[in-house]
Amino acid sequence: MPYHEHVGRHEFGQNFLVDRSVITNLTDLVARTEGPIVEIGAGDGALTLPLSRQDREVTAVEIDPKRAKRLSRQTPENVTVICADILRFRFPRHPHVVVGNVPFHMTTSIIRTLLAADHWHAAVLLVQWEVARRRAGVGGATLLTASWWPWYDFELHSRVPARAFRPVPAVDGGLFTIARRETPLVTDRKGYQDFVRTVFTGRGHGLAEIVQRSGRISRPDLQDWMRANRVGPNLLPKDLDAHEWASLWQLAGPARPGGGGRPTPRRPRNPASTRRL
């Protein structure tokens, strides 16, 4: 496998992708999508040039002015190279796909910016391995993932060895995708995200105790929900999946303005249902 010498400017945290098989895997994932492409951190065009051959409009965003200028001289007419900081970049106001070998030290900031942006419908991203795993909910979800799950589906695809980059980083990379759900699982974004934050940061030795301390759901209703969803009381918030979070939020209902939440009214219990998880 041939390698080329790439020296990234330190202040930009650049680790250039040089492994052709990884580049092929990434562009193959992009080929499953439709619409114009916005590339994050185009660098020297390792992804830009292969993406340009998909006969789609490509907007390549690169923060380094020298690299952006050099890349603009190498790309075909369907590629527009823009020198900009992706955290300040205005994404297109029409459906598009986001692609990028994300600078490792900026991963969380870029993902937060991306999740809050409208109009894009799919993202193919190369980030740190551990971040890719946790964003996809493998081994337990993070607060960030749980907060956005009702609107996005996260999927882990492959681990990328550190030797696939130049300079070689201290950790492996991970290739994962984000797809915007056609129909969100939840409509009240702020209310849901406030609830998830309350549960994730709440005190207690398990989900049952944490949720009960929040004052949002009565004990009988919570027990019924756990039974119906096969969720044990000692599981932690990170162990819930997207649909379980959405269901739990629907049970909690909106918080009382200025208060600590509104307990769900008790429902009649079924005398025959006495099993505890």
SULURDA-V480952 format. One record per backbone hydrogen bond with DSSP energy under -0.5 kcal/mol. NH is the residue of the N-H (numbers start at 1). CO is the residue of the C=O. E is the energy in kcal/mol with one decimal. If there is no record, write none. Layout:
# SULURDA-V480952
nh: <NH NH>
co: <CO CO>
e: <E E>
This chain:
# SULURDA-V480952
nh: <8 12 13 13 14 16 18 19 20 23 24 25 26 27 28 29 30 31 32 32 33 36 37 38 39 39 40 41 41 42 45 49 51 52 53 53 54 55 58 59 60 60 61 61 62 62 65 68 69 70 71 72 73 73 74 75 79 80 81 82 82 84 84 86 88 89 91 96 97 98 99 100 101 102 102 106 107 110 111 112 113 114 115 116 117 120 121 122 123 124 125 125 126 127 127 129 132 133 134 135 136 137 138 139 140 141 142 146 147 148 148 149 151 152 153 154 155 157 158 160 161 164 165 166 169 173 174 175 176 176 177 178 179 180 181 185 189 192 193 194 195 196 197 198 199 200 201 202 207 208 210 211 212 213 214 215 215 216 222 223 224 225 226 227 228 229 230 230 231 232 235 239 240 245 246 247 248 249 250 251 252 253 259 263 264 271 273 274>
co: <6 9 9 10 9 166 164 164 18 19 20 21 22 23 24 25 26 27 28 29 30 95 57 97 37 59 99 39 61 61 42 45 47 48 49 50 51 52 78 37 58 80 39 59 60 82 63 64 65 66 67 68 69 70 71 71 76 58 79 60 80 62 82 84 85 85 89 119 36 122 38 124 40 100 126 103 104 106 107 108 109 110 111 112 114 118 96 96 178 98 123 176 100 125 174 172 128 129 130 131 132 134 133 137 137 238 134 142 143 144 145 145 148 148 179 152 177 175 175 173 159 161 162 16 167 160 127 158 125 174 155 123 153 121 151 150 187 188 189 190 191 192 193 194 195 196 197 199 235 233 206 207 208 209 210 211 212 211 218 219 220 221 222 223 224 225 226 227 226 230 232 236 237 241 242 243 244 245 246 247 248 249 256 261 216 269 270 272>
e: <-0.6 -1.5 -0.5 -1.3 -0.9 -2.8 -3.0 -1.1 -0.7 -2.1 -2.3 -2.3 -2.5 -2.5 -2.2 -1.6 -1.8 -2.0 -0.6 -0.9 -2.0 -0.5 -3.2 -3.1 -0.5 -2.9 -3.3 -0.5 -1.1 -1.7 -2.3 -2.0 -2.5 -2.0 -0.7 -0.9 -1.8 -0.9 -2.7 -3.0 -0.6 -2.6 -2.6 -0.6 -0.6 -2.6 -0.7 -2.6 -2.3 -2.1 -2.9 -2.1 -0.8 -0.6 -1.6 -0.9 -1.7 -3.0 -0.5 -3.0 -0.5 -0.8 -0.9 -0.6 -2.1 -0.7 -0.9 -0.7 -2.7 -2.6 -2.6 -1.8 -0.8 -1.0 -1.7 -2.0 -1.2 -2.6 -2.6 -2.5 -2.1 -2.5 -2.8 -1.5 -1.2 -1.2 -2.4 -0.8 -2.4 -2.6 -0.5 -2.7 -2.5 -0.6 -2.4 -2.4 -2.5 -2.4 -2.3 -2.7 -1.6 -1.0 -2.6 -0.6 -1.2 -2.5 -0.7 -2.6 -2.2 -1.0 -0.9 -1.4 -1.7 -1.4 -2.8 -0.5 -2.5 -2.8 -1.5 -3.2 -0.5 -2.2 -1.9 -2.3 -0.5 -3.6 -3.4 -2.9 -2.5 -0.6 -2.7 -2.3 -2.4 -2.0 -2.5 -2.2 -1.2 -2.3 -2.8 -2.4 -1.9 -2.6 -2.1 -2.1 -2.3 -2.9 -2.1 -0.8 -2.8 -1.7 -2.5 -2.9 -2.1 -2.1 -1.0 -0.6 -1.1 -0.8 -2.4 -2.6 -2.3 -2.3 -2.5 -2.3 -2.5 -2.1 -0.6 -0.8 -2.4 -0.6 -1.3 -2.2 -1.4 -2.2 -2.1 -2.3 -2.5 -2.4 -2.1 -1.6 -1.9 -2.3 -2.7 -0.6 -0.5 -0.7 -2.2 -1.1>
